[in-house]
């Protein structure tokens, strides 16, 4: 697989690029896949909306005018970047932008549950943390409203693209309660997979493991263009999970169903019986985790693309 990746990117134009973690790679992959589902009319509309964003959001400035690339290439690069905007605005050195736009609890809807004799049991008296599901529905309503100006749709569109990806990461829907974590494990953040007693700077947790899963399995070569890397990885995932095989289960606009899918995966595929606290996951666990991640990223892209195509495609 890695050999095929290197062969494919060797034919790309070499441009400087920087790859971060899941929050960058994963979201750009879903952005690329969503773009493939958009009609020319939908592409034109979403780019027009995003470029009309309020100035203090900095969202519009990421569209690059320079270079010899075609408009289509620049639009694709821009659209792939937009799903990462909700993480970019975590940067506190832009205090106006941070205070106005950063919303930490929009990235997840975490359901509290516990394992009882090998069976997942929901904790009925604990309300889920986070607002991801509510925000997805709210933003879709805004995007569909013809009375809302483009400038007022831009930020909701960027958030929709980001949250739509986040909610497909199983641990963005899960807070497992144990004797060690009676208040929940905060999406696997308190479940350490590094040796017990490791220095804080060397500690790794389960949430990090799933967030960073793509570049750890398909490492990025900094000598190739970033867009080439994302395109090849995304196309590989789409070939494994083709749209025609996925479309019947997309459940468009049913965001609770999206969340429930991820939660079941968290309960059954993330917290498998062979996963041990303070131990590196086994090779079998790692292989299965990447398979799950590929499926989720692909489905997220299809769902967001088809939703936007339904809104802006005519």
C-alpha positions as CSV (number, residue, x, y, z in Angstrom):
1,X,0.0,0.0,0.0
2,X,2.8,2.4,0.9
3,X,4.7,1.5,-2.3
4,X,1.6,2.4,-4.4
5,X,1.3,5.7,-2.5
6,X,4.9,6.6,-3.3
7,X,4.6,5.7,-6.9
8,X,1.4,7.7,-7.3
9,X,2.7,10.9,-5.6
10,X,5.9,10.8,-7.6
11,X,4.0,12.2,-10.5
12,X,2.6,15.1,-8.6
13,X,4.0,18.6,-8.6
14,X,6.3,19.1,-5.6
15,X,5.0,21.8,-3.4
16,X,5.9,22.6,0.3
17,X,3.4,21.2,2.7
18,X,2.9,20.4,6.4
19,X,0.9,17.5,7.8
20,X,-0.4,17.5,11.3
21,X,-2.5,14.8,13.0
22,X,-5.9,13.3,12.5
23,X,-7.4,16.7,12.9
24,X,-5.6,17.8,9.8
25,X,-5.2,14.6,7.7
26,X,-8.6,13.1,8.5
27,X,-10.6,16.2,8.0
28,X,-8.8,16.9,4.7
29,X,-9.6,13.4,3.5
30,X,-13.3,13.8,4.3
31,X,-13.2,17.2,2.6
32,X,-11.7,15.6,-0.5
33,X,-14.3,12.9,-0.6
34,X,-17.1,15.3,0.0
35,X,-15.9,17.4,-2.9
36,X,-16.1,14.4,-5.3
37,X,-19.8,14.1,-4.6
38,X,-20.5,17.8,-5.3
39,X,-22.0,18.9,-8.7
40,X,-20.3,21.9,-10.5
41,X,-23.2,24.1,-9.3
42,X,-22.8,22.9,-5.7
43,X,-19.0,23.5,-5.8
44,X,-19.5,27.0,-7.1
45,X,-22.0,27.8,-4.4
46,X,-20.0,26.5,-1.4
47,X,-16.9,28.3,-2.6
48,X,-18.8,31.5,-3.0
49,X,-20.3,31.1,0.5
50,X,-17.0,30.4,2.2
51,X,-15.3,33.3,0.5
52,X,-17.9,35.6,1.9
53,X,-17.1,34.7,5.5
54,X,-16.8,37.5,8.1
55,X,-13.3,39.0,8.0
56,X,-12.6,38.3,11.7
57,X,-13.1,34.6,11.1
58,X,-10.1,34.5,8.8
59,X,-12.0,31.8,6.9
60,X,-11.9,33.5,3.5
61,X,-8.2,34.3,3.6
62,X,-7.2,30.7,3.1
63,X,-8.3,30.8,-0.6
64,X,-5.0,31.3,-2.4
65,X,-4.9,33.5,-5.5
66,X,-1.2,33.0,-6.3
67,X,0.4,30.2,-8.3
68,X,-0.1,28.7,-11.7
69,X,-2.6,26.1,-10.7
70,X,-6.1,26.1,-12.2
71,X,-9.1,27.6,-10.4
72,X,-10.4,24.0,-9.9
73,X,-7.2,23.0,-8.1
74,X,-7.3,26.0,-5.9
75,X,-10.9,25.4,-5.0
76,X,-10.3,21.8,-4.1
77,X,-7.3,22.7,-1.9
78,X,-9.4,25.4,-0.2
79,X,-12.4,23.1,0.4
80,X,-10.1,20.5,1.9
81,X,-8.6,23.0,4.3
82,X,-12.0,24.4,5.5
83,X,-12.9,21.3,7.6
84,X,-9.8,22.0,9.7
85,X,-10.8,25.6,10.4
86,X,-12.6,24.7,13.6
87,X,-9.3,23.4,14.9
88,X,-7.2,26.3,13.6
89,X,-9.3,28.7,15.6
90,X,-8.1,27.0,18.8
91,X,-5.0,29.2,18.5
92,X,-5.2,31.7,21.3
93,X,-2.7,34.2,19.7
94,X,-5.7,35.5,17.8
95,X,-7.8,36.4,20.8
96,X,-10.7,38.1,18.9
97,X,-11.1,35.1,16.6
98,X,-10.7,32.7,19.5
99,X,-13.3,34.3,21.7
100,X,-15.9,34.7,19.0
101,X,-15.6,31.4,17.1
102,X,-14.0,28.7,19.2
103,X,-16.5,26.4,20.8
104,X,-14.9,23.4,22.5
105,X,-18.1,21.4,23.2
106,X,-19.3,21.5,19.6
107,X,-16.7,18.8,18.5
108,X,-18.4,15.9,20.2
109,X,-21.5,14.3,21.7
110,X,-20.2,11.9,24.3
111,X,-22.6,9.3,25.7
112,X,-21.9,7.8,29.1
113,X,-21.9,4.0,29.3
114,X,-20.2,1.2,31.2
115,X,-19.2,-2.4,30.5
116,X,-21.3,-4.9,32.4
117,X,-20.0,-8.5,32.0
118,X,-18.9,-7.8,28.5
119,X,-22.0,-5.9,27.4
120,X,-22.3,-2.1,26.9
121,X,-24.9,-0.5,29.2
122,X,-26.0,3.1,28.8
123,X,-26.1,5.2,32.0
124,X,-29.6,6.6,31.7
125,X,-29.3,9.3,34.3
126,X,-26.3,10.9,32.7
127,X,-27.0,13.4,29.9
128,X,-24.5,13.3,27.0
129,X,-21.8,15.9,27.0
130,X,-21.2,18.1,24.0
131,X,-23.5,19.6,21.3
132,X,-22.2,18.1,18.1
133,X,-25.5,16.5,17.1
134,X,-27.6,19.5,17.8
135,X,-25.2,21.8,15.9
136,X,-25.2,19.6,12.8
137,X,-29.0,19.8,12.6
138,X,-28.9,23.6,13.3
139,X,-26.3,24.3,10.7
140,X,-28.0,22.2,8.0
141,X,-31.2,24.3,8.7
142,X,-29.2,27.5,8.2
143,X,-27.6,26.3,5.0
144,X,-31.0,25.4,3.6
145,X,-32.6,28.7,4.5
146,X,-32.8,31.0,1.4
147,X,-33.4,34.0,3.6
148,X,-29.9,33.6,5.2
149,X,-27.2,35.7,3.5
150,X,-24.1,33.9,2.2
151,X,-21.9,35.7,4.8
152,X,-24.0,34.2,7.6
153,X,-23.8,30.7,6.1
154,X,-20.0,30.6,5.8
155,X,-19.1,29.8,9.4
156,X,-22.0,27.3,9.8
157,X,-20.7,25.6,6.6
158,X,-17.2,25.3,8.0
159,X,-18.5,24.0,11.3
160,X,-20.7,21.5,9.5
161,X,-17.8,20.1,7.5
162,X,-15.7,19.8,10.7
163,X,-18.3,18.3,13.1
164,X,-19.5,16.0,10.4
165,X,-16.0,14.5,10.4
166,X,-15.5,14.5,14.2
167,X,-18.7,12.6,14.9
168,X,-17.5,9.7,12.8
169,X,-14.5,9.2,15.1
170,X,-15.9,6.7,17.6
171,X,-14.4,8.3,20.7
172,X,-16.1,11.6,19.9
173,X,-19.3,9.9,20.9
174,X,-18.2,7.9,23.9
175,X,-17.4,8.5,27.6
176,X,-16.8,5.1,29.2
177,X,-17.4,5.0,33.0
178,X,-15.2,2.6,35.0
179,X,-14.0,2.3,38.6
180,X,-10.9,4.3,37.5
181,X,-13.0,6.9,35.6
182,X,-16.3,7.2,37.6
183,X,-17.1,10.5,35.7
184,X,-16.2,9.0,32.3
185,X,-13.0,8.8,30.4
186,X,-13.5,11.9,28.3
187,X,-13.5,10.1,25.0
188,X,-10.6,7.9,25.9
189,X,-8.3,10.7,26.9
190,X,-7.8,9.3,30.4
191,X,-7.1,5.7,29.0
192,X,-3.3,5.6,28.8
193,X,-1.7,3.1,26.4
194,X,1.8,4.1,27.4
195,X,3.6,2.3,30.3
196,X,2.4,3.1,33.8
197,X,4.5,5.8,35.3
198,X,5.8,7.2,32.0
199,X,6.8,10.9,32.1
200,X,3.9,13.1,31.1
201,X,5.6,14.2,27.9
202,X,5.8,10.6,26.8
203,X,2.3,9.6,27.7
204,X,0.0,8.4,25.0
205,X,-3.8,7.9,25.4
206,X,-6.4,6.1,23.4
207,X,-8.0,9.3,22.0
208,X,-4.6,10.3,20.5
209,X,-4.2,6.8,19.1
210,X,-7.4,7.1,17.1
211,X,-7.0,10.8,16.2
212,X,-3.5,10.2,14.7
213,X,-4.3,6.8,13.0
214,X,-4.0,7.8,9.3
215,X,-0.5,9.3,9.2
216,X,0.8,6.6,11.5
217,X,-0.4,3.9,9.1
218,X,0.4,5.8,5.9
219,X,3.3,8.1,6.8
220,X,3.6,11.4,5.0
221,X,6.8,12.0,3.0
222,X,7.6,15.7,3.4
223,X,9.2,15.7,-0.1
224,X,5.8,15.4,-1.8
225,X,3.0,17.8,-2.0
226,X,0.4,17.7,0.7
227,X,-2.6,17.6,-1.7
228,X,-1.0,14.6,-3.5
229,X,-0.8,12.7,-0.3
230,X,-4.4,13.4,0.7
231,X,-5.8,12.7,-2.7
232,X,-4.1,9.3,-3.0
233,X,-5.1,8.2,0.5
234,X,-8.7,9.4,0.0
235,X,-8.9,7.7,-3.4
236,X,-7.6,4.5,-1.9
237,X,-10.3,4.6,0.8
238,X,-13.0,5.3,-1.7
239,X,-11.9,2.3,-3.7
240,X,-12.3,0.1,-0.7
241,X,-15.6,1.6,0.3
242,X,-17.3,2.7,-3.0
243,X,-20.2,5.1,-2.9
244,X,-22.6,2.6,-4.5
245,X,-22.0,0.2,-1.7
246,X,-22.4,2.8,1.0
247,X,-25.3,5.0,-0.3
248,X,-28.1,2.9,1.2
249,X,-26.8,3.4,4.7
250,X,-26.0,7.1,4.6
251,X,-29.0,8.2,6.7
252,X,-28.7,11.8,5.5
253,X,-29.7,14.4,8.1
254,X,-30.2,11.7,10.7
255,X,-27.4,12.9,12.9
256,X,-28.5,10.8,15.9
257,X,-28.0,7.7,13.7
258,X,-24.4,8.9,12.8
259,X,-23.7,9.3,16.5
260,X,-25.2,5.9,17.3
261,X,-23.0,4.2,14.7
262,X,-19.9,5.6,16.2
263,X,-20.9,4.8,19.7
264,X,-21.4,1.1,18.8
265,X,-18.0,1.1,17.3
266,X,-16.5,2.6,20.4
267,X,-18.1,0.0,22.5
268,X,-17.3,-3.0,20.3
269,X,-14.2,-2.1,18.2
270,X,-12.4,0.5,20.3
271,X,-12.8,-1.1,23.7
272,X,-12.1,-4.6,22.6
273,X,-11.3,-7.3,25.1
274,X,-7.7,-7.3,24.0
275,X,-7.2,-3.6,24.7
276,X,-5.2,-3.2,28.0
277,X,-4.5,0.0,30.0
278,X,-0.8,1.0,30.0
279,X,-0.1,-1.4,27.1
280,X,0.6,-0.7,23.4
281,X,-2.4,-2.1,21.4
282,X,-1.6,-5.4,19.6
283,X,-0.9,-5.6,15.9
284,X,-4.3,-7.2,15.3
285,X,-6.0,-4.3,17.2
286,X,-4.0,-1.7,15.2
287,X,-5.0,-3.3,11.9
288,X,-8.6,-3.5,12.8
289,X,-8.6,0.1,14.1
290,X,-7.2,1.4,10.8
291,X,-9.9,-0.6,8.9
292,X,-12.6,1.0,11.0
293,X,-11.0,4.5,10.6
294,X,-10.9,4.1,6.8
295,X,-14.6,3.2,6.7
296,X,-15.6,6.1,9.0
297,X,-13.6,8.7,7.1
298,X,-15.1,7.6,3.8
299,X,-18.6,7.5,5.0
300,X,-18.2,10.9,6.6
301,X,-17.1,12.4,3.3
302,X,-20.0,10.8,1.4
303,X,-22.5,12.0,3.9
304,X,-21.3,15.6,4.0
305,X,-21.0,15.7,0.2
306,X,-24.4,14.3,-0.5
307,X,-26.0,16.7,2.1
308,X,-24.4,19.7,0.5
309,X,-25.2,18.5,-3.0
310,X,-28.8,18.2,-2.0
311,X,-28.8,21.8,-0.7
312,X,-26.7,23.5,-3.3
313,X,-26.7,21.1,-6.3
314,X,-29.5,22.6,-8.3
